[in-house]
Amino acid sequence: MIPAARWLVLTAWFGLFAFWFARIVWLAPNPLYPVVFLLLLEVGPLLFPLRGLLHGRPYTHAWTAFLALYYVVLAIDDLAGGATDRRLGALALALALALFVGCVVYARLRGRALKRLADGSPP
C-alpha cells in the first residue's frame, strides 16, 4: 500500500506541476497579469516539497497535504468562478485531491512503519 500511495503522490505532484505551468503559459493565459508573476504564485509553491517527496520523507508528505489544499481552492475557484473552461478546473481539482489523499495515506502508513522499525517490531 505504501508504494501505491507514493506513486499516487508523485504522479499527482508532477501532474499538478505540468497542469498549472501549461495552464498559465499555454492553455488559458491571463492577460491581466504577467506570466512570471502567475508562475511564481501558482507553480512556485509546488517546488518547496519536491526534494522531500522524491526522498519519501513522511513529514514532507504531511505538510504537502496542507499545500494541496491551496490547489483545491484554486481548482474550486476555476469551477465556480466563471473560468473559461470548467474542464480545466475539474482536472485541477482531481489532481489536487489525488495529491492530498496520497500525501495523507503515505505519511500515515510510512510514519507507522518507521515507528515499528524504531520500536524493534517487525514491519
Rosetta silent file (secondary structure, phi, psi, omega in degrees, C-alpha in Angstrom):
SEQUENCE: MIPAARWLVLTAWFGLFAFWFARIVWLAPNPLYPVVFLLLLEVGPLLFPLRGLLHGRPYTHAWTAFLALYYVVLAIDDLAGGATDRRLGALALALALALFVGCVVYARLRGRALKRLADGSPP
SCORE:     score description
SCORE:     0.000 S_00000001
   1 L     0.000  -33.898  179.469    0.000    0.000    0.000 S_00000001
   2 H   -63.912  -45.170  177.678    2.903    2.363    0.708 S_00000001
   3 H   -62.018  -34.943  178.660    4.317    2.101   -2.849 S_00000001
   4 H   -66.552  -41.054  178.441    0.850    2.793   -4.297 S_00000001
   5 H   -66.009  -40.269  178.296    0.460    5.901   -2.141 S_00000001
   6 H   -64.776  -41.470  177.196    3.936    7.085   -3.123 S_00000001
   7 H   -62.021  -42.432  179.040    3.151    6.522   -6.796 S_00000001
   8 H   -62.346  -43.475 -179.829   -0.101    8.483   -6.401 S_00000001
   9 H   -62.092  -50.271 -176.935    1.695   11.376   -4.707 S_00000001
  10 H   -66.632  -38.843  177.814    4.427   11.652   -7.308 S_00000001
  11 H   -64.413  -45.099  179.740    2.021   11.276  -10.220 S_00000001
  12 H   -66.906  -38.148  179.890   -0.327   13.908   -8.811 S_00000001
  13 H   -63.836  -50.340 -179.740    2.564   16.273   -7.986 S_00000001
  14 H   -65.246  -34.832  176.214    4.049   16.076  -11.476 S_00000001
  15 H   -64.535  -44.654  177.603    0.551   16.307  -12.965 S_00000001
  16 H   -63.202  -43.643  179.749   -0.257   19.447  -10.949 S_00000001
  17 H   -59.496  -50.092 -179.436    3.072   20.996  -11.838 S_00000001
  18 H   -65.705  -39.890 -179.409    2.622   20.331  -15.550 S_00000001
  19 H   -61.945  -52.572 -176.663   -1.043   21.355  -15.469 S_00000001
  20 H   -66.786  -35.904  176.859   -0.528   24.729  -13.792 S_00000001
  21 H   -63.290  -48.465 -179.314    2.513   25.503  -15.919 S_00000001
  22 H   -66.224  -37.319 -179.473    0.644   24.656  -19.130 S_00000001
  23 H   -64.037  -43.583 -177.341   -2.498   26.466  -17.993 S_00000001
  24 H   -72.554  -40.768 -174.010   -0.669   29.695  -17.253 S_00000001
  25 H   -85.982  -38.037 -167.897    1.594   29.663  -20.287 S_00000001
  26 H  -127.591  -48.309 -171.464   -0.487   27.984  -22.968 S_00000001
  27 H   -70.269  -48.819 -177.729   -3.985   26.642  -22.140 S_00000001
  28 L  -146.186   69.725 -178.598   -5.651   29.675  -20.534 S_00000001
  29 L   -66.251  146.626  178.772   -3.253   32.597  -20.177 S_00000001
  30 L  -101.528  114.621 -176.291   -4.457   35.570  -18.160 S_00000001
  31 L   -73.752  -10.857 -176.594   -3.757   38.838  -19.996 S_00000001
  32 L   -80.839  -24.156 -176.245   -4.185   40.940  -16.834 S_00000001
  33 L  -124.007  149.633  176.138   -1.094   39.636  -15.009 S_00000001
  34 L   -64.856  145.299 -178.294    2.477   38.925  -16.109 S_00000001
  35 H   -60.658  -40.142 -178.387    3.173   35.265  -16.755 S_00000001
  36 H   -63.026  -40.670  178.245    6.163   35.238  -14.399 S_00000001
  37 H   -61.267  -45.887  179.995    4.021   36.535  -11.532 S_00000001
  38 H   -66.951  -37.318  177.117    1.410   33.836  -12.071 S_00000001
  39 H   -63.458  -43.149  178.314    4.055   31.134  -12.366 S_00000001
  40 H   -65.043  -37.128 -176.218    5.597   32.209   -9.058 S_00000001
  41 H   -77.422  -37.489 -172.513    2.203   32.371   -7.373 S_00000001
  42 H  -107.629  -24.889  178.848    0.666   29.164   -8.699 S_00000001
  43 L  -105.174  -31.698 -177.429    3.569   26.896   -9.662 S_00000001
  44 H   -53.796  -46.694 -179.100    6.253   28.128   -7.278 S_00000001
  45 H   -59.774  -24.507  179.270    4.800   26.637   -4.068 S_00000001
  46 H   -68.871  -20.683 -178.093    4.935   23.172   -5.624 S_00000001
  47 H   -76.367  -24.573 -177.258    8.725   23.363   -5.754 S_00000001
  48 L   -59.809  -45.863 -176.614    9.167   23.579   -1.956 S_00000001
  49 L   -87.905    2.648 -171.160    8.296   19.941   -1.115 S_00000001
  50 H   -56.688  -47.404 -176.794    9.898   18.354   -4.195 S_00000001
  51 H   -62.379  -45.458 -179.950   13.090   17.133   -2.542 S_00000001
  52 H   -66.230  -35.022  177.695   11.292   15.579    0.420 S_00000001
  53 H   -67.609  -41.984  179.732    8.712   13.938   -1.827 S_00000001
  54 H   -66.400  -30.987  178.905   11.387   12.421   -4.024 S_00000001
  55 H   -88.017   -5.059  175.682   13.202   11.087   -0.940 S_00000001
  56 L    74.094   33.797 -178.996    9.974    9.699    0.537 S_00000001
  57 L   -81.629  123.533 -177.968   10.022   11.651    3.800 S_00000001
  58 H   -61.625  -37.284 -179.724    6.746   11.247    5.729 S_00000001
  59 H   -62.591  -41.335  178.271    6.974   14.698    7.336 S_00000001
  60 H   -64.484  -39.564  177.650    7.215   16.358    3.927 S_00000001
  61 H   -63.220  -36.949 -178.522    4.223   14.376    2.736 S_00000001
  62 H   -64.908  -47.171 -179.249    2.258   15.501    5.789 S_00000001
  63 H   -79.759  -18.862  174.136    2.745   19.211    5.195 S_00000001
  64 H   -68.917  -27.043  175.252    2.390   18.814    1.440 S_00000001
  65 H   -61.287  -37.488  176.104   -1.172   17.667    2.153 S_00000001
  66 H   -68.901  -37.467  176.904   -1.815   21.157    3.512 S_00000001
  67 H   -64.381  -35.015  179.318   -0.224   22.681    0.431 S_00000001
  68 H   -62.317  -28.448  178.761   -2.537   20.560   -1.736 S_00000001
  69 H   -65.307  -30.377  174.157   -5.492   22.334   -0.136 S_00000001
  70 H   -60.322  -41.924 -179.657   -4.289   25.584   -1.746 S_00000001
  71 H   -75.022  -26.813  172.157   -4.621   23.906   -5.128 S_00000001
  72 H   -64.074  -44.071  178.976   -8.048   22.544   -4.190 S_00000001
  73 H   -63.367  -43.864  177.420   -9.138   26.127   -3.532 S_00000001
  74 H   -60.758  -39.788 -179.422   -7.692   27.311   -6.858 S_00000001
  75 H   -69.098  -41.226  177.900   -9.497   24.497   -8.665 S_00000001
  76 H   -65.037  -36.216  175.378  -12.808   25.231   -6.961 S_00000001
  77 H   -61.548  -40.632  176.724  -12.369   28.872   -7.909 S_00000001
  78 H   -64.966  -39.407 -179.535  -11.966   27.790  -11.528 S_00000001
  79 H   -69.735  -41.101 -173.361  -15.054   25.613  -11.314 S_00000001
  80 H   -98.980  -18.954 -170.845  -17.288   28.170   -9.608 S_00000001
  81 L   -97.273   25.569  176.293  -15.770   31.459  -10.626 S_00000001
  82 L    73.285   39.079  176.525  -16.578   31.608  -14.307 S_00000001
  83 L   -64.896  156.321 -178.413  -13.407   30.083  -15.678 S_00000001
  84 L   -64.239  -34.665 -178.923  -13.141   29.921  -19.430 S_00000001
  85 L  -138.272  110.858 -177.194  -13.137   26.135  -19.411 S_00000001
  86 H   -68.732  -21.197  176.926  -14.597   24.212  -16.480 S_00000001
  87 H   -63.503  -34.047  176.453  -12.875   21.042  -17.638 S_00000001
  88 H   -65.102  -41.031  177.522   -9.574   22.629  -16.656 S_00000001
  89 H   -64.708  -39.367  178.911  -10.959   23.286  -13.189 S_00000001
  90 H   -66.169  -40.755  177.537  -12.212   19.719  -12.904 S_00000001
  91 H   -64.642  -43.569  178.543   -8.816   18.350  -13.919 S_00000001
  92 H   -62.627  -40.032  178.923   -7.059   20.612  -11.432 S_00000001
  93 H   -64.933  -42.964  178.803   -9.458   19.523   -8.694 S_00000001
  94 H   -62.377  -43.278  179.783   -8.879   15.839   -9.444 S_00000001
  95 H   -66.629  -42.483 -179.187   -5.099   16.281   -9.370 S_00000001
  96 H   -66.557  -40.720  178.138   -5.152   18.341   -6.165 S_00000001
  97 H   -67.855  -36.680  176.486   -7.415   15.862   -4.388 S_00000001
  98 H   -63.812  -41.128  177.356   -5.227   12.977   -5.546 S_00000001
  99 H   -63.646  -43.778  179.920   -2.181   14.761   -4.139 S_00000001
 100 H   -61.188  -52.306 -177.599   -3.971   15.407   -0.854 S_00000001
 101 H   -63.376  -44.916  179.520   -5.194   11.838   -0.407 S_00000001
 102 H   -60.610  -41.926  179.489   -1.890   10.329   -1.497 S_00000001
 103 H   -65.505  -43.789 -179.865    0.085   12.513    0.912 S_00000001
 104 H   -63.497  -46.779 -178.671   -2.169   11.741    3.854 S_00000001
 105 H   -64.968  -44.979 -179.079   -2.127    7.999    3.211 S_00000001
 106 H   -64.072  -46.238 -178.228    1.629    7.858    2.601 S_00000001
 107 H   -61.346  -40.562 -178.659    2.510    9.950    5.648 S_00000001
 108 H   -68.007  -50.064 -177.122    0.297    7.843    7.884 S_00000001
 109 H   -68.854  -44.111 -178.512    1.430    4.431    6.628 S_00000001
 110 H   -69.121  -37.570  176.570    5.113    5.266    6.292 S_00000001
 111 H   -62.324  -41.854  176.972    5.166    7.001    9.668 S_00000001
 112 H   -64.519  -41.802 -179.865    3.685    3.909   11.313 S_00000001
 113 H   -63.890  -41.578  178.958    6.162    1.646    9.530 S_00000001
 114 H   -67.374  -34.465  177.525    9.107    3.779   10.656 S_00000001
 115 H   -66.708  -40.996  177.784    7.788    3.790   14.218 S_00000001
 116 H   -64.052  -38.556  177.115    7.538   -0.014   14.214 S_00000001
 117 H   -63.870  -40.619 -179.460   11.120   -0.224   12.938 S_00000001
 118 H   -68.372  -32.235  179.194   12.302    2.102   15.696 S_00000001
 119 H   -78.517  -14.498  177.989   10.478    0.044   18.320 S_00000001
 120 L    94.203   -0.132  178.321   12.132   -3.126   17.062 S_00000001
 121 L   -85.567  156.384 -178.952    8.972   -4.932   15.988 S_00000001
 122 L   -69.506  147.148 -179.768    8.728   -6.424   12.502 S_00000001
 123 L   -71.297    0.000    0.000    7.140   -4.282    9.779 S_00000001
